[in-house]
Amino acid sequence: MLKTGDILQKRYQIEEKLGHNIAHEVWLARNIQIKPTESVVVKVLSTGGVTQWDEFKLFEREAKILKQLNHPYIPRYLDYFPLNEPIKGFVLVQEYIQGESFKDLILQEKRFTESQIKEIAEKIINILIYLHELNPPVLHRDIKPSNLICGKDGHIYLIDFGAVQYRAAVEGSTFTVVGTYGYTPIEQFGGRAVAASDIYALGTTLVHLLTGIPPADLPQEDFKIKFADRVNLSPNLVRWLGKAIEPDIKKRFDSAKKSLQELQSQIVNDDDSPVKLRQQLYYSKDLVPSDTNVELEKSLDKLTISSPFLEINDMYTSVAIFHMIGALITSIIFGAGAAIFLLLSFCVTVSMIPHRRNHLLFHNNFFEIYEHKKFIDGDIIKDIEDVSQYSDNFTTESWYILIKTKEQKYVFGEGLTKAECIWLVEEIKNWLEQS
């Protein structure tokens, strides 16, 4: 067997074992023939011992298909070669994706909200649309939490094409049973995997993420997994998941594209309450202000706001105290009403010391200012709101966004339109609720 430090083909130095089964091992390695060196994933099939011909066929098929794929969220094929030492076998080399598998997240007792589940589903379905619409179609046949990586870049990657199939099975043809119990539909055990088989595996994976329970351990009725009583979801998403995991293939989504269309059609129908509907509408890309130069980049654990004109102002306590004293004097001379107005307007406008920034980062419930690839401030968010104010002549209304943190307050977005401020606050609040 391989061990740390072994070098394959005078190129790939073995560093750490990532996984294994009876047939093969998966290692993290480093390509030492390029500068700077690059991390890669090395999958090794040993031809000694109990290796079967079917295992070799699947391994060779995986390498052949990966070489033909070109998708940003499928690890790139890099190399494939026979190996004579230190062991005999075959080696498949792929791009290494930094991140954690969803299996690891489940083991960490990570639980996912409805909005996160929809986001995960959409991203995986888009990968499946690419695979299923190839000619001939490519079926993954082993979608499960351990084969989905939540990358550090915020994207979701589909890995391990060891069970991949070029096309739907032909009646009467021979087949190798592949898949993982609990995630694999009935027809796949009969060698008749189709596009809907991958949808079933996706559905059961999402149920696992929601419940924290492997689908094989959930109760069943007429071979259908029962999960609705263990989750707090909108009726629409429960119905969508139920259709995705239908054991009867005729009742299941017959294509990834149809499953995506139905999922997306439910976005604003789950809850008719005005607040929820407003959040959902502003979360829709279709309702982003058309003339805005603000850009949002969202993932499961990070939200970044970017704009070449974005400016964040820090409201320092010492300056605020100065204006509180001024407000006290004003209250004596002109009355309390004038003092309150002075305190509000001056603390927001005069007392702010401006600092030019172009990135804001929200990471879980943590807020950071980001400039020139360096974090220069960070704090815990307590509240966030959109605020309007009037200019000195009381005729021109302007808007900005106020972030209240544990340590101090930040104002940004002065000069943004009312629509932009409301949109951004709803986006941030919605994202924070999901994270």
N, C-alpha and C positions, 0 to 999 in steps of 0.2 A: 504493500500500500504506500501511497505518497505520504510525505512528511514535510513539515515546515522547513524551508530552505532549499528543497529540491528545485532544480532548474530544468524546464522542459524546452526542447528545441533551442537551447542556448539563448532563450528569449524570455520565458515566463517563469519568474521566481515565485514559488508557492509561499504564501504568508499565513493563511488562516482557513480552517475548514468552515464552510457555511452550511453544509448539510450532506446527507448521504442516504442511500437505500441499498438494497441487496445488489442492484445492478451498477450503480454509479456513485461517484462522489462529486461534490461541488466545492470548489475552493476559491478564495480570494487570492489573486496573484498580482504581480506587477511586471509590466513589460519593461525590461531593463535595457532594451536595445534602442529606446528612444529617449530624448532629453527634452523636457523633463520626463521622468518615468511616469507611467500611467497605470492606474489600477484597472484590472480586468477580472472577469469571472471565468474560471476554467472548470469545465464539466468533463469528467473523465469516466469513460466506460472501460472497465477491465474485462479483457477477453479470457481471463483465466478463471478457474473455479466453476461457479454455478451459472455463468452468463449463458443466456439462451439466445437462439437465433432471432426470436421475436423482439428481444430487447435491443439487439444490434440493429434490426430493421427500423425500430422506432427512433433510435439514436441517430442513424444515418438520415432518416426522413426529417428529423428536427433540424439538422444542419443544412440540409438541402433547401428546406422551406425558409428558414431564417435568412439564408443568403439572398433570397428573392424579395424579402419584405423591406419596406421603406416607410416606416411610420415613426414620428417623434416620440411616441410613448410605448414603443416596443424596443427593448435593448438591441443595439446593432450587432449583427454578425461580424466577427473579426477574423476568425481563423478556424481551420479544421485540418487535423493531420493524424496519421497513425503514430503510436508510441511504442517503442521497444524497450526503453529503460527509463526510470527504475522499475517500471512494470510494463506489461504488454497490454495494449488497448488502443482506444481512440480518444481524441481530445477535441472538444468544441470550445472555442473562446468567444466570449461576448463582452459587450460594453458593461461596465459596472455602474449601477445606479445607487447613489447614496440615499439612504432613507431607511424606513422600517416597513416590514410587511404588515398587512392588516391582522395577520395572526398574532404578531408580537403586540400590536395595539390592543387586541382583545385580551391577551394574557396580562396586559397592564391595566385591565379593567376599564379601558377607554370605552365610553358609550357615545353614540352618535345621535344627533338630533334629526328631525325629519328633513330639514333643509339640507343638512350635510349628506344624508342618505340620497336625496334627490341629485345633489351635485356629483356624488360618487357614481351613482347609476348612470347619469348622463355621460360622464367621462368614459366609463367602461363601454357603454353602448356605442359611443362614437368609434372606439377602437374596433368593436365587433362589426360595425357597418363596413369599415375598411376591409377587414378580413373576409367577411361573407360576400362582398361584392367583387372580390378578385376573380379572375377567370383562369383556372377553376377556383371555386370558393375554398377558403381555408377555415376549418373548424378547430377551435382550441381544445375542446373536450375535457378540460380540467381546470375550470375557473373555480377558485376557492380563496379564502383569505390569505393563505401562505403564498399564493401566486400573484398577489397584487401588492405593489410597493407604493407607499406614500412617500414620494421623493422629498428631499430637503428643499427642492425648488418649488414645492407645492403641487406638482403634477402627480397623476396616478399612472403607474406603469403596469402593463401586463407581461408577466415573465413565464418561463418554463413551458416551452412548446414541445415537451417530450411526448405528449399524447396527441399532438396535432394530426389532423387528417386533411388530405387534399380536397376531398369532395364528399358529398353525401354517399353513403354506402349503396352499392348496386345489389339488387335482389339476387341471392344465390352466391355472392362473393364471400370469400373467407375473410375473417376479421380477427383482430386482437382486442380483447376486452380491456378498456382503459377507463380511467376516471377515478373519483374518490367517493366512497360510500357516503351517502347523505347529500351530496351535491350533484350526483349523476342521475339523470332521468331514466325511466324504465327502458325506453326505446334504445338508449345507448348500450345497455347491457345486452341487447339483442343484436348489436352491430349495425344499428340503423340511425346513427347520429345525423342530425340535420341542424340547420341554423337555430331552430327553436330549442335544441338541446343546450346550446350555450346560454340562451336566455334563462332556461331553468336553473342552470348552475349559478348564474348571476343572481337570480331571485333568492335562491337558498343562501348564497353568500351574504346578501343584504339582510336577510332574516337573522343570520348568525351575528352580524354586526349590531343589529338592533336589540337582540335578546341576550347576547353573550352566551348563548347555548348552541352547541353544534346541532345542525338540523336533524341528524340521525337520533339525537336524544330528545327531540320534541315529540309530543303525541301526534298520532296520525288518525285520520278517519277516511276510509276508502282510499288509502295510500296517499292522501293529501295531508301535508304538514299543517298543523294547527298552531298558529302563533298570535292571532289577533288579541287574545286576552292577556298577552304578556307585554304588549307595547302600547304606547300612547301616541297614536297616529290619527291623521285625518281619515275619514271614510274612503276618500278617493285613493289615497296611497295604499290603504289596506286592500282595496279592490285591485289596484294595479299589481301589487305583490302577489295577491292570490292568483291572478291570471298568469303571471310569470312562472309560478311554481305549480301550475296545473299538471297533474300526472297524465291526464288525457291530452295528448299532443294536439288534438283537433280543437281543444278549448284554449290552448296557449297561444301567445303571440307567435305568428309564423315567421316573423322577420325582426331583426334588430331595429330597422327603420320604423316599423309600425309601433314597436314598444316605446321608442323615443318620442314619436309623435303623440302618443296617448299620455305619456308621462308629462310632457311639456304642456299639453292642453289642460292639465289639472292645476297649474300653478296658482291661478287666482280663484279657484273654485273650492278650495279646502275650507275656508272660513270667511263668512260674509260680514264679520264685524268690521266697522269702519277703520279702526286702528290697524288691524291685521291686514285688511285690504290695501290700505295706504302704504304699509310697509312693503307688501308684495309688489304693488305697482311701481314704487320707486326702485325696487330691487330689479325690475325688468330693464334690460338693456334698451328696449324700445322707447323707454321714457326718460333716458338720460338727456339732459338739455342739449339740443342739437349744436349749439354754438360754443359749447364749453371746451376749454383747453386742459381741463383737469382729467387725469387718467387714473383709473382704479385697477389694481391687480389683486385678485382675491384667490385665496386657497383655503384649505381646511384650517390652517393655523396661523395665517398671516394676511393682513390687509395693508396694502401700500397705496398712499395717495401721492401723486406726482403732478407737478405743474411747473413750467419754467417761470411762472410769475407768483408762485406760492410764497407767502411770507408769514412767519410765525412770530408772535410777539410775546415776551414773558412778562407777566404782571408780578412785580416784586413786592413783597410784603412791606418793606421799608417805605416805598413810594406810596403804597396804599395808606399807611399810617399817616403820612403827611397830608393826604387828602381827607382823611377822617378828621384830622384836626381842623382843616379848612372848613369841612362840613359843619363841625361843631360851632365854629365862629359864625358861619352863615346862619345857622339855626337861631342864634341869639339875635342877630340883626334882622333877618328877613323871615324867620319862621321855619318850622320843620320841613314843610313841603319843598321849599327851595333847597334845603340842605340835602334831602334825599336825591333830588335830581342832580345836584352838583356831584354828589358822591358817585352815583351811577355813571354819569357821562364822563367825568374826569378820570375815574379809575379805569375806564375802558379805553379812553382815547389818549389823554395827556400822560398818564402814568406808565404807559407801556414803552419799554425800551426795545426797539425793533432789531431783529436779527434775521438776515436773509437766509432762507432755507429753501430747498426744493423737493424734499421728501418727508413724509410722515409715515411711521410704521406702527401698526397695531399688531401685537403678537400676544394672542390670548387676551388677557386683560391688562397688558402692559403697553404703554405708549412711549415711543421714542422719536426724537427728531433726528433726521438723517441728512448729512451733508457731505458731499465729496467722499463717499464710501467710508464714512466714519461716524459712528454713533456719538453724539455730543451731549445728549441728555436723555433721561429716561425716568419714568414715573408710573405709578399705578393709577388707572382711571377711576374716578368716582362718579362723574357725570359729564354729559355732553349735550349741548343744546345750540339751536340756531337763534340768533338775537338780531333784532333790528334797532337802529338808532337814527336820529335825525341830525342833520348838520346844524350849524349855528343859527341859520336863518329859519329853521324849523319847517322847511318846505321840501327838502331833499332827503328821502329815506335811503339808508344804506344798510347792508347786511354783512354779518360775519359769523363765525362759528367759535363758541367758547368751550374749551375743554378744561374741566375741573379735575385735578389730580390730587393725590395725597399731600404733595408738597406745595403746589402753587397752581396758578391758572395760566392757560395759554389761549391766545386769540389768533386765529388764522383765517385767511380767506377774505380780508377786507377788500372790497371791490368786486366780489362775486355777486352774481344776481341772486334775487330771492329764490328762484327755482333751483339754482346750483346749491345754495346753502341748505335748503330743505332736503334736496336729493342726497347730498353728502351726509347730513346728519342721520337720515333714515338708513342709508347704506351702512354707516358705522355702527349704529345701534343694532340694526338687524344682524350684522356680522358678529358683534359682541355677544348677542343672545345665543348665537349658534355655536360659538367657540367654547 
